[in-house]
Amino acid sequence: MLQQVSYPLSAAQQLIFIQQKFDLDNSISNINILLHLEAEVNDELMLQALSIALLRNRSVSFQIREIDSNNYDQYYANSTPQPIEIVNFSHATEEELKNYLKKEGSQAFPNKGFDVPLYKVKYIVKPNGMRAIYYVVNHIISDQFSLMFMTDDALNIYEALCEGTPLPKPHRSALPLFDKEKEYLESEDYQNDLAFWDEVLADEPLYSSLYPAGSKDYTRNKRTGTNIYAGLKTKSASWMGEIPAELVEKTKKFAQEHEVSMQSLYMLPIRNALSRANNHAEDILLSNLVALRATILEKQAGGMRAMPIYLRLRFKNELSFTEAAKEMTNLYISDFRHSRCPYLPTYGKLKKRFDLGLTEGYDSVLVTFQPYALKERVNLPLRIEYIPNGQSSKALHINFVSLDNSGSLYGIYDYNLKAYKTPALIEKFHTYLLNSLDYAMD
């Protein structure tokens, strides 16, 4: 019998556990990605490649154990990877496939997610006869970057099997990262990071949302609003808007020419929209989900490395777009240097300092900017589709992603249905974002 060794949950994983407590079912925080294979493939070799990739990416074999109430750890399962289920929809409709994907992606893993595999991989024969790979992975063991990295590995393995060449080198182990995090939490760097965020949030922020000041989500006579939706109010929907390739290319050139981050160009219209809705406020708080993958080891180790940080944007509305982008870039770089600091202690201080209620806070929008493009493959065009999991405790999560190699980006807007009954306001914002970028680039 192989010896089972356990490891502590990372700070990023601990946050996922807290978030799951706000879900309708306490285990739904799934990342659901459908990878469309846009050319004919060798099914046998593709299934072999997927199995090898799962075996080599040890992070997906992590299982979570409940030691006692509010105390958990994780361990590598001493078993082979989960079987890949082949699902044949060749005689079904697109609507039936869509409903199946939604149902699979919105189900909790059994046993409340403890001591069970936390991923499913489906090999799908689509109604048009083409193939797709469907990942349903609990966020506690993987983030989007990790999933895309493993997918690239699987496709590299597939090409090697087809060509009869040696397999690419496997992923690096995530185990050294546990020691590095432990060292960090006992270091002076951690204390310095805590002090940094304490200073950022020393005075009370001001709540803002896409709704005008004074709307239902603002707390009467206070500076707070509905920061998170709890209990049975986490049902969500999703809307997607395209950012055309021509405009994306303009933003790349603008960012290079003015030495600003590309992310700042996309976040600036969000900041401006929140400011306009809140009486042209000049103190806007956003949450930004960042991937802690600065080193080669962190990039290759897989697992869950995503952590939200606060972006407190305090600058004058009179600034030009270029000036504001530079301000935002400098602020983001400063904040990112302290992004290893766990979110929960920072939020806990904020909650205690200003006596916040369970659902109160100052930010209504979470932004993720991770336009990771899969490697372009001449003989195997790919297209990514994100399938919503149906749950969101945040009012609005904006995820800027690349879905193919067309050069376009897409804004995926997951919105809580208690906050937004329809996507009308979100569609209006997306139009504003496009117009703002188009005007600024010209």
DRENGU-267943 format. One line per 2 residues: their letters; for each residue x, y, z of C-alpha. Coordinates in Angstrom, 1 decimal. Example, Ala and Ser with C-alpha at 12.3 -4.5 7.8 and 13.67 -1.06 7.14 Angstrom:
as> 12.3,-4.5,7.8; 13.7,-1.1,7.1
# end
This chain:
ml> 0.0,0.0,0.0; 1.4,3.4,-1.0
qq> 1.9,5.8,1.9; -0.5,8.7,1.8
vs> 1.0,12.1,2.5; -1.2,15.1,3.2
yp> -0.5,18.8,2.4; -2.1,22.0,3.7
ls> -4.5,23.9,1.5; -3.0,26.9,-0.1
aa> -4.3,30.4,0.6; -6.0,30.4,-2.8
qq> -7.7,27.1,-2.0; -8.9,28.2,1.4
li> -10.7,31.1,-0.3; -12.5,28.7,-2.6
fi> -13.8,26.9,0.5; -15.2,30.2,1.9
qq> -16.8,31.0,-1.5; -18.5,27.6,-1.7
kf> -20.3,28.3,1.6; -22.3,30.9,-0.3
dl> -23.3,28.6,-3.1; -26.7,27.0,-3.4
dn> -25.0,23.6,-3.0; -21.9,23.9,-0.9
si> -19.6,22.2,-3.5; -20.3,24.1,-6.8
sn> -17.4,26.1,-7.9; -16.8,24.3,-11.1
in> -14.7,25.5,-14.1; -16.4,24.1,-17.2
il> -14.5,24.2,-20.5; -15.6,22.7,-23.8
lh> -12.7,22.3,-26.3; -14.0,21.9,-29.8
le> -11.7,20.0,-32.1; -12.4,21.6,-35.5
ae> -10.8,18.8,-37.6; -11.0,15.0,-37.7
vn> -8.8,13.3,-35.2; -7.7,9.7,-34.4
de> -10.1,8.9,-31.4; -7.9,6.2,-30.0
lm> -4.7,8.3,-29.9; -6.6,11.4,-28.6
lq> -8.0,9.3,-25.7; -4.5,8.0,-25.0
al> -3.1,11.5,-25.0; -5.8,12.8,-22.6
si> -5.2,9.9,-20.2; -1.4,10.5,-20.2
al> -1.9,14.2,-19.7; -4.2,13.6,-16.7
lr> -1.6,11.1,-15.3; 1.2,13.6,-15.7
nr> -0.7,16.5,-14.2; -0.6,15.4,-10.6
sv> -2.5,18.4,-9.3; -5.8,17.1,-10.7
sf> -5.5,14.0,-8.6; -5.6,16.0,-5.4
qi> -8.5,15.1,-3.1; -9.7,17.1,-0.2
re> -10.1,15.7,3.3; -12.1,17.1,6.2
id> -10.1,16.7,9.4; -12.8,18.5,11.5
sn> -15.1,21.4,11.2; -13.4,24.2,9.2
ny> -10.1,22.2,9.1; -9.1,20.6,5.8
dq> -6.0,19.2,4.0; -5.4,17.5,0.7
yy> -3.6,14.4,-0.6; -2.7,12.8,-3.9
an> -5.1,10.0,-4.6; -3.4,6.6,-4.9
st> -5.3,5.6,-8.0; -5.1,5.9,-11.7
pq> -6.9,8.9,-13.4; -10.6,9.0,-13.7
pi> -11.9,7.1,-16.8; -12.7,9.4,-19.7
ei> -16.4,9.0,-20.6; -17.2,8.8,-24.3
vn> -20.6,10.5,-24.8; -22.2,10.1,-28.2
fs> -24.5,13.0,-29.3; -24.3,12.1,-33.0
ha> -28.0,11.4,-33.2; -29.0,14.3,-30.8
te> -29.7,18.0,-31.4; -27.4,20.9,-30.5
ee> -30.0,21.9,-27.9; -29.8,18.5,-26.2
lk> -26.0,18.7,-26.1; -26.2,22.2,-24.7
ny> -28.6,21.0,-21.9; -26.3,18.1,-21.1
lk> -23.3,20.3,-20.8; -25.1,22.7,-18.5
ke> -26.4,20.0,-16.3; -23.0,18.3,-15.9
gs> -21.3,21.5,-15.2; -23.8,22.7,-12.6
qa> -23.7,19.5,-10.5; -21.8,19.3,-7.2
fp> -19.2,16.6,-6.8; -20.4,13.8,-4.4
nk> -19.8,13.6,-0.7; -19.6,17.4,-0.5
gf> -16.3,17.2,-2.4; -14.4,15.3,0.2
dv> -12.3,12.2,-0.6; -13.5,12.0,-4.2
pl> -12.1,12.9,-7.6; -12.8,16.6,-8.3
yk> -12.7,16.5,-12.1; -14.6,14.8,-14.9
vk> -13.4,14.6,-18.6; -15.9,13.8,-21.3
yi> -15.0,12.9,-24.9; -18.0,14.1,-26.9
vk> -19.2,13.1,-30.4; -21.1,16.2,-31.4
pn> -24.3,16.2,-33.5; -22.3,17.3,-36.5
gm> -20.0,14.3,-36.0; -17.0,16.3,-34.9
ra> -15.3,15.8,-31.5; -15.0,17.9,-28.4
iy> -13.4,17.5,-25.0; -15.4,18.6,-21.9
yv> -13.7,19.4,-18.6; -15.6,19.8,-15.4
vn> -13.1,20.7,-12.7; -13.6,21.9,-9.2
hi> -11.8,25.3,-8.8; -10.3,24.0,-5.5
is> -7.8,21.9,-7.6; -7.3,23.9,-10.7
dq> -7.6,27.4,-12.3; -8.1,28.3,-15.9
fs> -4.4,28.7,-16.6; -3.7,25.2,-15.2
lm> -6.4,23.7,-17.3; -5.2,25.3,-20.5
fm> -1.6,24.2,-19.7; -2.7,20.6,-19.3
td> -4.8,20.8,-22.5; -1.7,22.0,-24.4
da> 0.2,19.1,-23.0; -2.5,16.6,-24.1
ln> -2.4,18.0,-27.6; 1.4,17.9,-27.7
iy> 1.2,14.3,-26.6; -1.4,13.6,-29.3
ea> 0.8,15.0,-32.0; 3.8,13.0,-30.7
lc> 1.7,9.8,-30.8; 0.5,10.5,-34.3
eg> 4.1,11.2,-35.5; 5.8,8.4,-33.6
tp> 8.1,10.9,-31.8; 9.2,11.0,-28.1
lp> 6.6,12.5,-25.8; 7.2,16.0,-24.5
kp> 8.6,16.5,-21.0; 6.0,16.2,-18.2
hr> 4.8,18.9,-15.9; 6.9,19.8,-12.9
sa> 5.7,18.9,-9.5; 3.7,21.3,-7.4
lp> 5.1,20.0,-4.1; 7.9,22.6,-3.7
lf> 5.2,25.4,-3.8; 3.8,24.2,-0.5
dk> 7.1,24.7,1.2; 7.5,28.1,-0.5
ek> 4.1,29.2,0.7; 4.9,28.1,4.3
ey> 8.2,30.0,4.2; 6.4,33.1,2.9
le> 3.8,33.1,5.6; 6.6,33.0,8.2
se> 8.6,35.7,6.5; 9.1,39.4,6.8
dy> 7.8,39.7,3.3; 4.4,38.5,4.4
qn> 4.3,41.1,7.2; 5.3,43.8,4.8
dl> 2.5,42.7,2.4; -0.1,42.8,5.2
af> 1.1,46.3,6.1; 0.8,47.4,2.4
wd> -2.9,46.3,2.2; -3.6,47.7,5.6
ev> -2.5,51.1,4.3; -4.5,50.8,1.0
la> -7.6,50.2,3.0; -6.9,52.5,5.9
de> -9.8,54.8,5.1; -13.2,53.5,4.2
pl> -13.7,52.9,0.4; -16.9,53.8,-1.4
ys> -19.2,51.2,-2.9; -20.0,51.3,-6.6
sl> -21.8,49.2,-9.1; -23.2,49.5,-12.7
yp> -26.4,50.7,-11.1; -26.7,54.4,-10.2
ag> -25.9,55.5,-6.7; -28.9,54.9,-4.4
sk> -30.1,51.8,-6.2; -31.3,48.7,-4.4
dy> -27.8,47.3,-4.0; -26.5,50.3,-2.1
tr> -26.8,50.2,1.7; -28.9,53.1,2.9
nk> -27.0,55.9,4.7; -23.7,54.1,4.4
rt> -20.8,53.8,2.0; -21.3,50.0,1.6
gt> -23.4,47.9,-0.7; -24.2,44.3,-1.5
ni> -20.7,42.9,-2.0; -21.7,39.2,-2.0
ya> -24.9,37.2,-2.3; -25.4,34.5,0.2
gl> -27.7,31.5,0.8; -30.1,30.7,-2.0
kt> -29.4,33.9,-3.9; -26.3,32.7,-5.9
ks> -28.1,31.6,-9.1; -26.4,33.2,-12.0
as> -26.5,33.5,-15.8; -23.9,34.4,-18.4
wm> -23.6,36.7,-21.4; -20.7,37.0,-23.8
ge> -19.6,40.0,-25.9; -16.9,40.0,-28.6
ip> -14.0,42.5,-28.8; -13.1,42.3,-32.5
ae> -9.6,41.3,-33.5; -8.9,44.7,-35.2
lv> -9.7,46.5,-31.9; -7.6,44.0,-29.9
ek> -4.6,44.6,-32.2; -5.0,48.4,-31.7
tk> -4.9,48.0,-27.9; -1.8,45.9,-28.2
kf> 0.0,48.6,-30.2; -1.3,51.3,-27.9
aq> 0.0,49.4,-24.8; 3.4,49.0,-26.4
eh> 3.7,52.6,-27.6; 2.7,54.1,-24.3
ev> 4.3,51.5,-22.1; 1.1,50.6,-20.3
sm> -0.3,47.2,-19.5; -2.9,45.9,-21.9
qs> -5.0,44.9,-18.9; -5.2,48.5,-17.8
ly> -6.8,49.5,-21.1; -9.7,47.0,-20.6
ml> -10.2,47.8,-16.9; -10.2,51.6,-17.4
pi> -13.7,51.6,-19.0; -14.9,49.5,-16.1
rn> -13.6,52.0,-13.7; -15.1,54.9,-15.7
al> -18.5,53.2,-15.9; -18.6,52.6,-12.1
sr> -17.5,56.2,-11.5; -20.2,57.6,-13.8
an> -22.9,55.5,-12.2; -21.8,56.7,-8.7
nh> -22.0,60.5,-9.1; -18.6,60.6,-10.9
ae> -16.8,59.2,-7.8; -13.0,59.2,-7.9
di> -12.5,56.4,-5.4; -13.4,53.1,-7.1
ll> -12.7,49.6,-5.7; -12.5,46.6,-8.0
sn> -11.5,43.0,-7.3; -9.0,41.6,-9.8
lv> -8.3,37.8,-10.0; -4.6,37.3,-10.6
al> -2.7,34.1,-11.4; 0.3,33.7,-9.1
ra> 2.6,32.2,-11.8; 5.6,34.5,-12.0
ti> 8.1,31.6,-12.1; 8.6,28.7,-14.5
le> 7.8,26.3,-11.7; 4.5,28.1,-10.9
kq> 3.6,28.1,-14.6; 4.2,24.4,-15.0
ag> 3.0,23.0,-11.7; -0.7,23.2,-12.4
gm> -3.1,23.4,-9.5; -5.0,26.4,-8.2
ra> -2.9,29.6,-8.1; -5.5,32.3,-8.7
mp> -6.0,34.9,-6.0; -8.2,38.1,-5.9
iy> -6.6,41.4,-5.0; -8.1,44.7,-4.5
lr> -7.5,47.5,-7.0; -8.3,50.8,-5.3
lr> -8.4,53.3,-8.2; -8.1,56.9,-6.9
fk> -7.3,59.4,-9.6; -9.0,62.4,-11.2
ne> -11.7,62.0,-13.8; -10.1,64.9,-15.8
ls> -7.1,62.7,-16.7; -6.8,61.7,-20.4
ft> -7.2,58.1,-21.3; -3.5,57.7,-21.7
ea> -2.7,59.4,-18.4; -5.3,57.3,-16.6
ak> -3.9,54.1,-18.2; -0.5,55.0,-16.9
em> -1.8,55.6,-13.5; -3.7,52.3,-13.5
tn> -0.6,50.5,-14.8; 1.6,51.9,-12.0
ly> -1.0,51.1,-9.4; -1.5,47.6,-10.7
is> 2.2,46.9,-10.7; 2.4,48.1,-7.1
df> -0.5,46.0,-6.0; 0.7,42.9,-7.9
rh> 4.0,43.0,-6.0; 2.0,42.3,-2.9
sr> -0.5,39.8,-4.5; 0.9,36.8,-2.7
cp> -0.7,38.1,0.5; -3.8,35.9,1.2
yl> -7.1,37.6,0.5; -8.9,36.4,3.6
pt> -6.7,38.3,6.3; -7.0,41.5,4.2
yg> -10.8,41.2,3.9; -11.0,40.2,7.5
kl> -9.3,43.4,8.6; -11.6,45.5,6.3
kk> -14.7,43.7,7.7; -13.6,44.3,11.3
rf> -12.4,47.9,10.8; -15.7,49.1,9.3
dl> -18.0,46.7,11.0; -19.4,45.1,7.8
gl> -22.3,42.8,7.8; -22.3,39.3,6.1
te> -23.1,40.5,2.6; -21.7,44.1,2.9
gy> -18.7,45.4,1.1; -17.3,47.9,-1.3
ds> -16.8,46.1,-4.6; -19.4,44.6,-6.9
vl> -17.3,43.7,-9.8; -14.6,41.0,-10.1
vt> -12.4,41.2,-13.2; -10.2,38.5,-14.7
fq> -7.9,39.3,-17.6; -6.3,36.1,-18.9
py> -6.4,35.9,-22.7; -4.4,32.7,-22.8
al> -4.4,31.4,-26.4; -3.8,27.7,-27.0
ke> -0.9,26.9,-29.3; -1.9,27.3,-32.9
rv> -2.0,24.0,-34.6; -2.1,23.9,-38.4
nl> -3.7,20.5,-38.7; -6.0,20.8,-35.7
pl> -7.9,24.1,-35.3; -9.4,24.6,-31.8
ri> -12.2,26.6,-30.3; -12.9,27.0,-26.6
ey> -16.3,27.4,-25.1; -16.9,28.3,-21.4
ip> -20.0,26.6,-19.9; -21.5,28.5,-16.9
ng> -21.8,26.6,-13.7; -25.0,28.5,-12.7
qs> -23.7,29.8,-9.4; -22.1,33.2,-8.5
sk> -21.9,34.8,-5.1; -20.5,38.0,-6.8
al> -22.8,40.4,-8.5; -20.7,40.5,-11.7
hi> -17.6,38.6,-12.8; -16.1,39.9,-16.1
nf> -13.6,37.4,-17.6; -11.6,38.6,-20.7
vs> -10.6,35.5,-22.6; -9.3,34.2,-25.9
ld> -11.5,31.4,-27.4; -9.7,30.7,-30.6
ns> -6.8,32.0,-32.8; -8.9,34.7,-34.6
gs> -7.3,37.5,-32.6; -10.6,38.5,-31.0
ly> -11.1,38.6,-27.3; -14.4,38.0,-25.5
gi> -15.9,39.4,-22.4; -17.7,36.6,-20.5
yd> -20.0,38.3,-18.0; -21.3,35.9,-15.2
yn> -24.0,37.8,-13.4; -25.9,37.0,-10.3
lk> -29.6,37.0,-11.1; -30.5,38.6,-7.8
ay> -28.4,41.6,-8.9; -29.2,41.6,-12.6
kt> -32.6,40.2,-13.7; -31.6,40.5,-17.4
pa> -28.3,41.2,-19.2; -29.6,44.5,-20.6
li> -27.4,46.7,-18.4; -24.4,44.4,-19.0
ek> -24.9,44.6,-22.8; -25.1,48.4,-22.5
fh> -21.8,48.4,-20.6; -20.1,46.2,-23.2
ty> -21.1,48.6,-25.9; -19.6,51.4,-23.8
ll> -16.4,49.4,-23.4; -16.1,49.0,-27.1
ns> -16.8,52.6,-27.9; -14.4,53.8,-25.2
ld> -11.6,51.7,-26.5; -12.3,52.5,-30.1
ya> -12.4,56.2,-29.4; -9.2,56.1,-27.3
md> -7.2,54.1,-29.8; -8.0,56.5,-32.6
# end
